[in-house]
Amino acid sequence: MRWQQCNWRRTWAKPICNHYKIFKQYADSLRSLESERMATRLQAEFDFSKKELEFQRKSLQQRWLIISAFASLLVLIAIVWLVNRNRKREHRSNVLLQRKNIDIENQKSIAEKTLEELKAAQQQLVQHEKMASLGELTAGIAHEIQNPLNFVNNFSALNQELLAEMKEEIANQNYNEVVLLAANVEANEDKIAHHGKRADSIIKSMLMHSRGSTSGKEPTDINALADEFLRLSYHGLRAKDKSFNATLKTDYDPGIGKVQVSAQEMGRVLLNLYNNAFYAVDEKKKRGDVFEPTVSVRTKKDGNRIFVFVCDNGVGIPQSVAEKIFQPFYTTKPTGQGTGLGLSMSYDIVTKQHGGELSVQSNEGEGAEFKIELPVV
């Protein structure tokens, strides 16, 4: 058995080994060729993939360039569109703005024209109010002028008689009596001159009051001005209504002296206040109330301020009305009896033209007190 094995080895083992070696060599050779082929194929595939990747990269780059160019074109188109739209909007806005400016200019012109017309109408109304108050003064002025004219006429007639007596005494050579008569004539002439000046003063006040323009400020005797217009207002109302009577009370501070004011304008203020005071007491009397109609005027100087108080015991002013009483065109009088400009005009004269104050205190049914406060300049 052992022999057989040895014989097999000698017979078959060696050839088999040789064949195996040859096979291995061929196999290694084949594997080497296969490896080379595979390597070549892989290298070719790698090169192809590399080229394909490079192509894809370039293609992608070109695509991005195209997309970027297209996007830039879109952005440019959008910008151009927006700019064009904004220009159109700006143009439309400019056109609208020009139209608005034209409309505004037209409205401004209309408003300015209307304002001028309103100012002219206001001036006419103010002048109408002044002339209306002057109309109310006419009867009072006539009464005030009549008194000095009566004195002038009486003293003139008396002087004529005295002159006739002087001629007789001269003829009789009674010169002592002539001297006495001449002294009487001279005294009467002084009285005639005094009352003539009084009449002249009243006429000048009337003319001053009727002027459309405003006179300048000058030293004015406030007490004399207040007293003069008080009596003019009272006699004016008395001339229209003979049955009307009122008690006039005055208390003038002699220490006031002369104050720098526009006598024309302050006369209008006082006249308005007096007319309202007499109207208030007259209305209360017409209601049947038993009382003594009284209008009082008081002046006072306190430091560097001058005060004028005009009081009445008439119907008074409700609180709701007192708050609006100085507003233009506001009036409590019946239609046709008041324009509503008197107190408004008075307020402007005192506050704006003279830097003072005009106020009112009143209890309904008990009367009212108007206070004028003026600075001493």
Buried (B, 14 or more C-beta within 10 A) or exposed (E): EEEEEEEEEEEEEEEEEEEEEEEEEEEEEEEEEEEEEEEEEEEEEEEEEEEEEEEEEEEEEEEEEEEEEEEEEEEEEEEEEEEEEEEEEEEEEEEEEEEEEEEEEEEEEEEEEEEEEEEEEEEEBBEEBBEBBBEBBBBBBBBBBEBBBEBBEBBEEBBEEBEEBBEEBEEEEBEEBBEBBBEBBEEBEEBBEEBBEBBEBBEEBBEBBBEEEEEEBEEBBBBEBBBBBBBBBBBBBBBEEEEBBBEBEBEBBEEBBEBBBBBBBBBBBBBBBBBBBBBBBBBBBEEEBEEEBBBBBBBBBEEEEBBBBBBBBBBBBBEEBBEEBBEBEBBBEEEEEBBBBBBBBBBBBBBEBBEBBBEBEBEBEEBBBBBBBBBEE
